[in-house]
Amino acid sequence: MLYMVIEKYKDKEAVYRRFHEKGRMMPTGVTYVNSRVAEDGNTCYQINEAESLEVLQEWASNWNDVTDFTFIPVISSHEMSEKMKK
């Protein structure tokens, strides 16, 4: 399942410092797809593929002290278009 992950940084300097030191720290079952960051650097919009919401929450636990997370299950616009034909 694909998830839109919205990350609101509590402390962007701490987020990037940890990222440079430890990487994404994603557990097995989560795959990073792509992301975009707001120009002010305080919010990241990320697409991840995950086996379950629980494994995404496991990943988020590595960052909860510096980031607030929102997880939204998403599908492609093509998939939604096909669903709407039925």
DOTIKOL-353551 format. One line per field, with one value per residue (C-alpha): residue in one letter; x, y, z. Coordinates in Angstrom, 1 decimal. Each point is the difference from the previous one (the first is absolute). Example, Ala and Ser with C-alpha at 12.3 -4.5 7.8 and 13.67 -1.06 7.14 Angstrom:
BEGIN
type c(A;S)
X c(12.3;1.4)
Y c(-4.5;3.4)
Z c(7.8;-0.7)
***
This chain:
BEGIN
type c(M;L;Y;M;V;I;E;K;Y;K;D;K;E;A;V;Y;R;R;F;H;E;K;G;R;M;M;P;T;G;V;T;Y;V;N;S;R;V;A;E;D;G;N;T;C;Y;Q;I;N;E;A;E;S;L;E;V;L;Q;E;W;A;S;N;W;N;D;V;T;D;F;T;F;I;P;V;I;S;S;H;E;M;S;E;K;M;K;K)
X c(0.0;1.2;-0.2;0.3;2.0;-0.2;2.9;-0.3;3.4;0.2;3.7;1.2;3.7;-0.3;-1.8;2.7;2.8;-1.4;-0.7;3.6;1.3;-2.4;-1.9;-3.7;0.0;-2.8;-0.8;-0.5;-3.4;0.2;1.4;0.6;-1.4;0.4;-0.5;-0.3;0.8;-1.8;2.3;0.2;1.4;-2.5;-2.3;0.8;-2.5;1.2;-1.3;1.0;-1.1;-0.7;-1.3;-2.2;-0.6;1.6;3.3;-0.2;-0.7;3.1;2.1;-1.6;0.9;3.7;-1.0;-3.0;2.2;0.7;-2.9;-3.8;-1.4;-3.2;-0.5;-2.5;-0.6;0.1;-0.5;1.0;-2.4;-0.2;-1.1;-2.7;-1.2;-0.3;-2.0;-2.3;-0.9;-1.7)
Y c(0.0;3.5;2.7;3.8;0.9;3.6;0.8;3.2;0.7;1.2;0.8;-0.2;0.4;-3.1;-1.9;0.6;-0.6;-3.4;-0.8;0.8;-2.2;-3.0;0.2;-0.7;-2.8;-1.9;-3.5;-3.0;0.4;3.7;1.4;3.7;1.0;3.8;3.3;3.7;2.6;3.3;2.9;1.1;-3.5;-0.7;-2.5;-3.1;-1.8;-3.5;-3.1;-3.3;-3.5;-2.1;-3.4;1.5;3.2;-1.6;-0.4;3.7;0.9;-2.0;2.1;3.2;-0.9;0.7;3.6;0.8;2.2;2.4;-0.6;-0.3;-2.4;-0.4;-3.2;-0.1;-3.1;1.0;-1.5;1.4;2.2;-2.7;-2.6;2.4;0.7;-3.8;-0.4;2.8;-1.7;-2.9)
Z c(0.0;-0.8;2.7;-0.2;3.1;1.1;2.4;2.0;1.4;3.6;-0.5;-3.6;1.0;2.2;-2.7;-2.6;2.4;0.9;-3.7;-0.9;2.9;-0.1;-3.3;-0.3;2.6;-1.8;1.2;-2.3;-1.6;-0.8;-3.3;-0.6;-3.4;-0.3;1.9;-0.2;2.7;0.5;-0.9;3.7;0.8;2.7;-1.7;-2.1;-2.3;-0.5;-1.8;1.5;-0.8;3.2;0.8;2.8;1.9;3.0;-1.7;-1.0;3.6;1.0;-2.4;1.4;3.5;-0.9;-0.8;2.3;2.3;-2.9;-2.5;0.1;-2.5;-2.0;-2.1;-2.8;-2.2;-3.6;-3.5;-3.4;-1.8;-2.7;2.6;1.3;-3.6;-0.6;3.3;-1.0;-3.3;1.8)
***
